[in-house]
Amino acid sequence: MPNLWGRQISRAELMARVGDVSQVGGVREYRLDGGAGDGLSVVDVNTGSGLRFTVIPGRALDISGAWFNDIPLGFRSAAGEMHGAYYEPEGWGWVRSTVLGLLVTGGLDNVGDPAVDPDRMYTDMGLHGRLSNLAASNVHADGEWRGDEYEMWVQGRVRQAALFGENLELKRRISSSLGSTSIRIHDEITNLGSEPEPAMILFHFNPGYPLVDDGSKLHVRSRSRRPYDEHSASLEAGWDTYGPPTPGWQNTVWIHDVEPDADGMVHAALVNRSFGDGIGLGFSYPKSQLPFLNQWKFLGVGNYVTGIEPANCTVLGRAVNRADGTLQILEPGETTEFDIELSVLAGADAIGAFLANIGE
């Protein structure tokens, strides 16, 4: 039963008061017109709770923006929404066509640093792979009543394939419900090819201001951390805290081994207690599916963002993951699944309840 404006309301009660459910929430599809995003299909989801978010089917069903009571939850880069046709696959060209947003997905051939893999015909792989620049097909965006719950979803399939190369398919479903302050993501990756194939996926969540601000903190039960480089190692003492925008900031990354709860779930939260009554974003997912939590901290001027990045691999690139034994291989016809729930933590009570899952 939806909780709208502090009141539990049944389907019958609500529909007696509105002509259409879109008055309070729902799903809306449209296309961008003009600029580098011209022609991109877009889906807005409004849960009616204050949470709304934008899914881009033309960019692998990533979430380009999200807001709670008009408070932005994700960082948006100067590149803005850009059509995948502008993607530059070589080296670090990925950064020229990403808005980042709340979620950009890395994979499926590479995650992290540009890499060279001599075991495949197409040996050169750019930063974070090709997936996020590919358009989805069989897209279905809709909402419907199921009893007293109004469910909303966007789903589709993204194929990453090449002649004499990989043939992988991502099936994604992003869902929420009327009155909810959470977003659920369910992904399935299937090897449609005839040979074993590596499958890498990175859920690159990008909280920005005001979630990220001077005094914000990342809460997670980190058993150990692997620094990305010597610079990251030199700043490890302050891995969980955030400062103000800093001129000359350098890329800083740690790879966490997170302790799950008794049910095998990882819980992490980025919290800013100084913003109003407190605001945060919680992440929950099975560690068996996503054994690594990559944390990116970039507190530059104008590029002020952190990455909370659950993954089935590290951000050290395909070659390093192969050497480390952390490269997941799918047999022909094999499917692997991933589930993540994001929760908006609005106020001290919601923050405290979520942090209890972490043991704080």
Secondary structure, DSSP 8 states (H G I E B T S, - for coil): --EETTEE--HHHHHTT-SSGGGT-EEEEEE--SGGGTT-EEEEEE-SSSEEEEEEGGGTTEEEEEEETTEE-BEE-TT-S--GGG---STTGGGGS--EESEEEEEES--BS-EE-TTSSS-EE-TT-SGGGS--EEEEEEEEEETTEEEEEEEEEEEEE-TTS-EEEEEEEEEEETT--EEEEEEEEEE-SSS-EE-EEEEEE-BBTTTSSTT-EEEE-EEEEEESSHHHHHTGGGTTB-----TT---EEEEEEE---TTSEEEEEEEETTSTT-EEEEEEEETTT--EEEEEEEE-SS-EEEEEEEESS-TB-HHHHHHHT---EE-TT-EEEEEEEEEEEESHHHHHHHHHHHT-
